[in-house]
Amino acid sequence: MANFSKISAAQDARTELHDKLSLTGAEISINNLPAGACVPFVHSHKNNEEIYCILSGKGKAVIDEETVELASGDWIRISPAGKRQFFAADDSAISFICIQVRENSLQEYTMDDAVAYE
């Protein structure tokens, strides 16, 4: 078995990578909203924080009734309890990645977890 998984993601409204890449520590989704569209529900989480990267376009997130404007290149982290909903701008589609991980679960990262080989 290979030590990696690879897929090509389509431009579907939502592509969840958990099963497609056999992820074991995170859920990652690729999301595409056309101009004027929104995620059709408000949601929060019990345990997982979400990290969003705006890939292209512009729009907004409404988090706990506060509006946060978003544009290509922006990153935003939302605590599990934050009630959130995402919207594309009226004149622009928006594409974003959502990384969902258990809050406070990161034990090691970068050089603390890396093994260098010569």
KELUMBA-26690 format. One record per residue (C-alpha): residue number from 1; residue in three letters; y, z, x. Coordinates in nm, 4 decimals. Example, Ala and Ser with C-alpha at 12.3 -4.5 7.8 and 13.67 -1.06 7.14 Angstrom:
REM KELUMBA-26690
<rokol num="1" residu="ALA" c2="-0.4500" c3="0.7800" c1="1.2300"/>
<rokol num="2" residu="SER" c2="-0.1060" c3="0.7140" c1="1.3670"/>
//
This chain:
REM KELUMBA-26690
<rokol num="1" residu="MET" c2="0.0000" c3="0.0000" c1="0.0000"/>
<rokol num="2" residu="ALA" c2="0.3450" c3="-0.0894" c1="0.1299"/>
<rokol num="3" residu="ASN" c2="0.6057" c3="0.1777" c1="0.2005"/>
<rokol num="4" residu="PHE" c2="0.8611" c3="-0.0054" c1="-0.0148"/>
<rokol num="5" residu="SER" c2="0.9191" c3="-0.1687" c1="-0.3526"/>
<rokol num="6" residu="LYS" c2="1.1493" c3="-0.4641" c1="-0.4199"/>
<rokol num="7" residu="ILE" c2="1.2672" c3="-0.6337" c1="-0.7391"/>
<rokol num="8" residu="SER" c2="1.5402" c3="-0.8749" c1="-0.8417"/>
<rokol num="9" residu="ALA" c2="1.7479" c3="-0.7383" c1="-1.1277"/>
<rokol num="10" residu="ALA" c2="1.8586" c3="-0.9723" c1="-1.4043"/>
<rokol num="11" residu="GLN" c2="2.1935" c3="-0.9535" c1="-1.5788"/>
<rokol num="12" residu="ASP" c2="2.0401" c3="-0.7787" c1="-1.8795"/>
<rokol num="13" residu="ALA" c2="2.2452" c3="-0.5250" c1="-2.0717"/>
<rokol num="14" residu="ARG" c2="2.0441" c3="-0.2468" c1="-1.9021"/>
<rokol num="15" residu="THR" c2="1.7757" c3="-0.2507" c1="-1.6348"/>
<rokol num="16" residu="GLU" c2="1.6040" c3="0.0809" c1="-1.5563"/>
<rokol num="17" residu="LEU" c2="1.4524" c3="0.0950" c1="-1.2090"/>
<rokol num="18" residu="HIS" c2="1.2357" c3="0.4089" c1="-1.2440"/>
<rokol num="19" residu="ASP" c2="0.9147" c3="0.2233" c1="-1.3297"/>
<rokol num="20" residu="LYS" c2="1.0042" c3="-0.1072" c1="-1.1648"/>
<rokol num="21" residu="LEU" c2="1.0466" c3="0.0566" c1="-0.8199"/>
<rokol num="22" residu="SER" c2="0.8113" c3="0.3554" c1="-0.8700"/>
<rokol num="23" residu="LEU" c2="1.0972" c3="0.5998" c1="-0.8131"/>
<rokol num="24" residu="THR" c2="0.9948" c3="0.9649" c1="-0.7729"/>
<rokol num="25" residu="GLY" c2="1.3243" c3="1.1471" c1="-0.7186"/>
<rokol num="26" residu="ALA" c2="1.5869" c3="0.9609" c1="-0.9210"/>
<rokol num="27" residu="GLU" c2="1.6458" c3="0.7318" c1="-1.2152"/>
<rokol num="28" residu="ILE" c2="1.8699" c3="0.4358" c1="-1.1419"/>
<rokol num="29" residu="SER" c2="1.9921" c3="0.1858" c1="-1.3967"/>
<rokol num="30" residu="ILE" c2="2.2010" c3="-0.1307" c1="-1.3756"/>
<rokol num="31" residu="ASN" c2="2.4296" c3="-0.1696" c1="-1.6766"/>
<rokol num="32" residu="ASN" c2="2.6374" c3="-0.4641" c1="-1.7987"/>
<rokol num="33" residu="LEU" c2="2.8798" c3="-0.4390" c1="-2.0885"/>
<rokol num="34" residu="PRO" c2="3.0693" c3="-0.7466" c1="-2.2123"/>
<rokol num="35" residu="ALA" c2="3.4447" c3="-0.7272" c1="-2.2712"/>
<rokol num="36" residu="GLY" c2="3.5248" c3="-0.4961" c1="-2.5622"/>
<rokol num="37" residu="ALA" c2="3.1758" c3="-0.3430" c1="-2.5764"/>
<rokol num="38" residu="CYS" c2="3.0672" c3="0.0164" c1="-2.5232"/>
<rokol num="39" residu="VAL" c2="2.7571" c3="0.2271" c1="-2.4793"/>
<rokol num="40" residu="PRO" c2="2.6895" c3="0.2987" c1="-2.8485"/>
<rokol num="41" residu="PHE" c2="2.6464" c3="0.6753" c1="-2.8148"/>
<rokol num="42" residu="VAL" c2="2.7879" c3="0.9867" c1="-2.6494"/>
<rokol num="43" residu="HIS" c2="2.5393" c3="1.1783" c1="-2.4368"/>
<rokol num="44" residu="SER" c2="2.4938" c3="1.4634" c1="-2.1909"/>
<rokol num="45" residu="HIS" c2="2.1928" c3="1.5911" c1="-1.9974"/>
<rokol num="46" residu="LYS" c2="1.9996" c3="1.9145" c1="-1.9685"/>
<rokol num="47" residu="ASN" c2="1.9420" c3="1.9072" c1="-1.5912"/>
<rokol num="48" residu="ASN" c2="2.0544" c3="1.5779" c1="-1.4394"/>
<rokol num="49" residu="GLU" c2="2.3912" c3="1.4853" c1="-1.2961"/>
<rokol num="50" residu="GLU" c2="2.4881" c3="1.1189" c1="-1.2979"/>
<rokol num="51" residu="ILE" c2="2.6649" c3="0.9212" c1="-1.0268"/>
<rokol num="52" residu="TYR" c2="2.8201" c3="0.5919" c1="-1.1322"/>
<rokol num="53" residu="CYS" c2="2.9331" c3="0.3025" c1="-0.9112"/>
<rokol num="54" residu="ILE" c2="3.1466" c3="0.0347" c1="-1.0758"/>
<rokol num="55" residu="LEU" c2="3.0238" c3="-0.2967" c1="-0.9361"/>
<rokol num="56" residu="SER" c2="3.2665" c3="-0.5286" c1="-1.1120"/>
<rokol num="57" residu="GLY" c2="3.5162" c3="-0.5454" c1="-1.3934"/>
<rokol num="58" residu="LYS" c2="3.7052" c3="-0.2605" c1="-1.5523"/>
<rokol num="59" residu="GLY" c2="3.6838" c3="-0.0160" c1="-1.8376"/>
<rokol num="60" residu="LYS" c2="3.6857" c3="0.3551" c1="-1.9016"/>
<rokol num="61" residu="ALA" c2="3.4668" c3="0.6588" c1="-1.9434"/>
<rokol num="62" residu="VAL" c2="3.5470" c3="0.9279" c1="-2.1960"/>
<rokol num="63" residu="ILE" c2="3.4155" c3="1.2571" c1="-2.0566"/>
<rokol num="64" residu="ASP" c2="3.4585" c3="1.5723" c1="-2.2635"/>
<rokol num="65" residu="GLU" c2="3.7320" c3="1.3882" c1="-2.4571"/>
<rokol num="66" residu="GLU" c2="3.9225" c3="1.3014" c1="-2.1339"/>
<rokol num="67" residu="THR" c2="3.9704" c3="0.9307" c1="-2.0580"/>
<rokol num="68" residu="VAL" c2="3.9007" c3="0.8152" c1="-1.7016"/>
<rokol num="69" residu="GLU" c2="4.0036" c3="0.4578" c1="-1.6172"/>
<rokol num="70" residu="LEU" c2="3.7458" c3="0.2704" c1="-1.4078"/>
<rokol num="71" residu="ALA" c2="3.7608" c3="-0.0438" c1="-1.1925"/>
<rokol num="72" residu="SER" c2="3.5447" c3="-0.2242" c1="-0.9394"/>
<rokol num="73" residu="GLY" c2="3.4747" c3="-0.0037" c1="-0.6369"/>
<rokol num="74" residu="ASP" c2="3.5194" c3="0.3294" c1="-0.8201"/>
<rokol num="75" residu="TRP" c2="3.2586" c3="0.6048" c1="-0.7989"/>
<rokol num="76" residu="ILE" c2="3.2358" c3="0.8977" c1="-1.0406"/>
<rokol num="77" residu="ARG" c2="3.0014" c3="1.1970" c1="-1.0662"/>
<rokol num="78" residu="ILE" c2="2.9451" c3="1.3702" c1="-1.4002"/>
<rokol num="79" residu="SER" c2="2.7863" c3="1.7145" c1="-1.4387"/>
<rokol num="80" residu="PRO" c2="2.4877" c3="1.7403" c1="-1.6733"/>
<rokol num="81" residu="ALA" c2="2.6862" c3="1.9127" c1="-1.9509"/>
<rokol num="82" residu="GLY" c2="2.9663" c3="1.6538" c1="-1.9508"/>
<rokol num="83" residu="LYS" c2="2.9643" c3="1.4577" c1="-2.2771"/>
<rokol num="84" residu="ARG" c2="3.0149" c3="1.0939" c1="-2.1781"/>
<rokol num="85" residu="GLN" c2="3.0544" c3="0.7451" c1="-2.3167"/>
<rokol num="86" residu="PHE" c2="3.1411" c3="0.4220" c1="-2.1310"/>
<rokol num="87" residu="PHE" c2="3.3564" c3="0.1313" c1="-2.2480"/>
<rokol num="88" residu="ALA" c2="3.4375" c3="-0.2131" c1="-2.1104"/>
<rokol num="89" residu="ALA" c2="3.8035" c3="-0.3128" c1="-2.1228"/>
<rokol num="90" residu="ASP" c2="3.9062" c3="-0.5446" c1="-2.4063"/>
<rokol num="91" residu="ASP" c2="3.9768" c3="-0.8204" c1="-2.1528"/>
<rokol num="92" residu="SER" c2="3.7009" c3="-0.7562" c1="-1.8971"/>
<rokol num="93" residu="ALA" c2="3.3287" c3="-0.7020" c1="-1.8786"/>
<rokol num="94" residu="ILE" c2="3.2098" c3="-0.4084" c1="-1.6659"/>
<rokol num="95" residu="SER" c2="2.8969" c3="-0.3759" c1="-1.4534"/>
<rokol num="96" residu="PHE" c2="2.7875" c3="-0.0442" c1="-1.3085"/>
<rokol num="97" residu="ILE" c2="2.4994" c3="0.1387" c1="-1.1485"/>
<rokol num="98" residu="CYS" c2="2.4030" c3="0.4835" c1="-1.2759"/>
<rokol num="99" residu="ILE" c2="2.2058" c3="0.7151" c1="-1.0466"/>
<rokol num="100" residu="GLN" c2="2.0570" c3="1.0131" c1="-1.2260"/>
<rokol num="101" residu="VAL" c2="1.9266" c3="1.3081" c1="-1.0220"/>
<rokol num="102" residu="ARG" c2="1.8518" c3="1.6742" c1="-1.0849"/>
<rokol num="103" residu="GLU" c2="2.1665" c3="1.8797" c1="-1.0206"/>
<rokol num="104" residu="ASN" c2="2.1472" c3="2.1040" c1="-0.7090"/>
<rokol num="105" residu="SER" c2="1.8175" c3="1.9490" c1="-0.5945"/>
<rokol num="106" residu="LEU" c2="1.9379" c3="1.7923" c1="-0.2683"/>
<rokol num="107" residu="GLN" c2="1.7763" c3="1.9862" c1="0.0162"/>
<rokol num="108" residu="GLU" c2="1.8274" c3="1.7561" c1="0.3159"/>
<rokol num="109" residu="TYR" c2="2.0210" c3="1.4369" c1="0.3665"/>
<rokol num="110" residu="THR" c2="2.1310" c3="1.1854" c1="0.6296"/>
<rokol num="111" residu="MET" c2="2.0471" c3="1.3160" c1="0.9780"/>
<rokol num="112" residu="ASP" c2="1.8822" c3="1.6370" c1="0.8518"/>
<rokol num="113" residu="ASP" c2="1.6138" c3="1.4260" c1="0.6829"/>
<rokol num="114" residu="ALA" c2="1.6027" c3="1.1269" c1="0.9214"/>
<rokol num="115" residu="VAL" c2="1.3321" c3="1.0701" c1="1.1814"/>
<rokol num="116" residu="ALA" c2="1.4474" c3="0.8398" c1="1.4631"/>
<rokol num="117" residu="TYR" c2="1.1957" c3="0.6244" c1="1.6534"/>
<rokol num="118" residu="GLU" c2="1.2409" c3="0.4609" c1="1.9928"/>
//
